Amino acid sequence: MNFRSEFRIISLSVAILMLLGIKLSGQQALVLQSDFGSKDGAVAAMKGVAVGVSGTLSIHDLTHEIPAYNIWEAAYRLEQTAGYWPSGTVFVSVVDPGVGTDRKSVVLKTKTGHFFVTPDNGTLTLVAASMGIEAVREIDEAINRRKDSEKSYTFHGRDVYAYTGARLAAGVIDFTDVGQLLPAAVVSLPYQAPVLNENKLKGTIPILDVQYGNVWTNIPREMFLALGAMPGEMLNVKILFGKDFKYEGVIPYANTFGEVAIGAPLIYLNSLNNIAIALNQGSFAEKHHIASGAEWYITLEKVKDE
């Protein structure tokens, strides 16, 4: 085959791709999250739709083990992981107890250049706050909906979100093709932002380290250091659910688990550089009946000298 023949083949391939509406700019990763679990074919159906859009898409799972209907945990898992993915990554998150209702289906573009395809039901609370809102568009289902799915009312994860997310990640559509521009705001769930006030830290318990039962907070390392606590120092810890006290005790701040006895509590910095509470080789959450969510609060205060 000579050079001229090879050039004709390449030119023809480019023309076919352009006719199909597939742009030649680089594809982006597609990351999926849901509360579907892995017991049935729901996740595979979403991936099948995405592959149908582009067989060369790079598709990844964030998690499909969000507790059923738990929008808050969906919001947290997105915020926990999105920053580790490159700008341009498209996240599809489907935790949608209001499927079929009048909640909006949207794509958020953050100021970091990440895209989030999801119902606007609070799922975007934390990424909007940490990454900033560049723009929000409502998904136009007349264009961005899987063909012949109009009479399916309860699986928008497959028919709308996976389909739109795949088209965006593959470069079949641009962000401007998603749908009409909305005000630069999203539905937000109320929660306690971390604060340091009069030598007392207050924050939320957004999630548990479910494998080990450690209690993770949203209090960052910088704020904890501003409190002036040093390794080995004891702090008063209080945990509340709403206004109800669930735990109160004095716990040491330690760099590693091995600095306290087995079964003893400690305050430490977790892998996200946020404050956490644990038992060395035990479950703090199970022992003290602690859960997580926007209504779970924690305070830390240095022990006052007598």
Secondary structure, DSSP 8 states (H G I E B T S, - for coil): --HHHHHHHHHHHHHHHHHTT---S----EEEEES--SSSSHHHHHHHHHHHH-TT--EEEEES---TT-HHHHHHHHHHHGGGS-TT-EEEEE--TTTTSS--EEEEEETTS-EEEEESSSTTHHHHHHH-EEEEEE--TTTSS-TT-TT--S-HIIIIIIHHHHHHHHTSS-GGGS--EE-S----------EEETTEEEEEE-EEETTTTEEEEEEEHHHHHHHT--TT-EEEEEEEETTEEEEEEEEEB-SSGGGS-TT-EEEEE-TTSEEEEEETTB-HHHHHT---EEEEEEEEEE----
